Amino acid sequence: MRRALLLAAGAALLAGPAAAQALPDTLTLDVALALAQEHNPSLRRAVVQADASGADVRAGFGAFLPTLNANLSFSGSRRTQVTGEDDAGRPVELPDPFTFRSSSSTQSLTGSWTLFNGFENINNYNAARAGADATSAGVDLAVTAVAAEVARRFYSALQAQRLIEVEEALLDVSRRQLDATERLFRVAARTEVDVLGAQVQLAQQEQALERARGDSRKARVSLAEQIGVDDWSAFEVAGEWPEALDPSVLRIDSLVGVAMERNPRITQREAEAAEAGYTATATKGRRWPVLSASGSVGRNEGQQSYGAVFDFNPQNSSLGFGLTLSWPLFTGFQTSQAITRASANAEVARETLREERLRLEREVRNANTDLVTAYRRLVLAERSVELSRRRLVMAQEQYELGTIGFTDFQQIVTQSSQDARAWLQAQLEYVRAGVTLEELLGQSVRG
């Protein structure tokens, strides 16, 4: 999935700036992920940075190639002289002033080639490749993070939407409760206090429904923001909760091993450590002598008139070549300073990698614990909500027949509503825990 996200994001960037995108009336998780591939700003930013890193690799490879410079120049001058010198060297005015005119045309091609520089060019090239790998891992990290956050917000919107259905069902119960209470009041089986209590319960449930609708709108806005679109029109999310997987079948040591191998954070830190190591080795190469070759060919011509200006075929020619050996014996401790700093950066990068591995193992173990806890809570919530639903149906029938009191029935309604909301929250927490664990692993836990 990450590779598909990366390719889609790259294609979207080639197509040009992200345009305003309208969301469909019904949004599924797959559609949300597909839209995020094209429009999420953080993902697009990561892809741009990855494209820029390719220039560093090309520049590193270019250090193995000779440099070439072409030069084409024309010049002209004019000088009028009205004074001169006599035999004693004193300035005198010339009886006939005269004017000098001259011009030149020069064409040259020069090149240089570093034959040996203490393997600095090789290590710099390897460092550039490692840096590109780190940037690519950063793209994978952005892809994983975007997909995980889209999934979290999608299921939050789904939970908010399902909560509206629960509140609507509870509102229907409250209305039936009020109708039954008024009917029983007319036959003196209930008091006016019971009628007022049923009216209060109906008003409270109407408020709960409005809160649920408002929370649903905010959840959908949050989802649209993560996708990266600016269409805030009404839409609905469509989907089902993923099938609950008993996390007891997972082995924590295996999960940690998978995370160490596939998590892009580790890949990125490994590439950064490699880059710092190559850079430190390249810096040490500054203590070695540098051997370079150079050569040049050229043509030129000069005339005592303006005839050489724009002359593209000068007749004089030249050829030159050279071989230079340079050895920096003393640079005012600048080389030592650069080596010390680069070596320290390499050690810091290695310790950062070790720290990242420790952090990732802790996060994987904690995420697995959260998933186990969320699964157990979900199982208990499912059982509670089913029992509460059956209990509410029976209690509603008994209340309409007048065999149980208002207070008892009200307690059953309250407990049923709490269990229904808790079940939806348990569903969301379980899904979010699974998404977090899969984000850390870099793959699905379902195989």
Phi, psi and omega in degrees: 000322180296319180295321178295319177299317181297313180297319180293320179295319178297318178296321179296323180292321178296331181285344179120185182299149180295128179264166178298132185238128177272135178279148177291162180297326178239123186246121175263169180296319180297319179293319179299318178294320180296319178292322178296328178303324186267331194239348182294125185296319183294324179290317178298320179297318180296321180294320178299317179296323178295320178297322180293328181293336177297330177293326178295320179295317179297321178294323177295320177292327180296342179293341178278347187259154177289155175263141181233139177225130177251140182226134176224121183218146174231144178214155178210153181213157178217131182221126178253130183241125180245354178234158177214202180228143175276189183295336180271002179085014180268140180293138178222156178275132181283141178291329179232096178302147179227159185241135176257134174234138179211158178207160179213156176225129183227133174227133182210154175227117182240148179213154176218152185216120177279114183275326180204132176218041179071029180063019181295321181294322179296313182291325176295323177295315177298323178295321179295320178294318178296322177296322176294322177297321178296319179293320177297320176296327176297325176294314177301321178296318178294320179298313181298315182295318180296314181298318180294317182290325175299317179297316179300312183289328177297312182288334172294319177293322178296317179297318179295322179291320178292329179295328176299317179299320178296315181293324177295319177296320178292327176295321176297321176297318180296321178295316178295325178296318179294317178300315181294322180294317179295321178295316179291331177293325180293336178257016176067023177268349176224159182261169178294332176297320178296320179298314179297321178297320178293323177293319177297317180298321178296316180296319179295322180290325175297321177294319179298323179294318179295321176298319180296320178295318177296317178297325179293318178298316180295323179295323179289324176296318178298321178295316179298322178298316181293325177296325178101024179248158181249027178263109183258019179291165183290136173210164178243149173265142182231132179164176179238159175292140177299149178298131183290126179256128179292112184289356178294342179281349180274144177252120189298321180295323177293321178297317179297318179297318178297317180297318180296330182273327191245342183294126183295339176297318178292317178302318180295315181294323177297317179293321178294321176295319178296318179300314180296323178295315178296321179296319178296318179294320178296322180294323177296334179293349179292344178282347182275157174290158180245125178249125182221153178241151180218158179200158180205149171227147182200164175223146180205165179199143176229142181224154177271043176199189178269015185291338182277347179293128182063029173270109183271005180224063178293150189268331180286139181229158180212155178217133180216152176207160181199162178226124187236134174243120182238133181229112181285095182285324179209126182236027180067034179067010180291323178295316178299319179296316181295320179294317180298316181293318180294322178294322178294320178296323179294319179293321177299318180296321178293320178290326176296321176297314180297320178297320180295322178295317178297317181296318182295319179298318177298316182295320179295315180296318179292321179295322177295320176298317179297321180293318178298314179297316181296323179295316180295320178295322179295317179299315179293321181293321178297318178294319180295317183291326178292316178296318181295323180295314178296320180294322180294319179300313180294319181294324179295319177297316180294323180292320179294334176274350178082018183270345174235155183281168182297315183297316180297316181293322180297322177296322179293319178297315180299316180295322179295318179294320179296319180293322179294317179293320179295325179294317177296319178295322178294321176301313182295317181295323179294315181296315181296322177296320178294319179297318179298316179296317179294326176297320179290322181285332186080014178198170179285147176275357182267006177086000000 
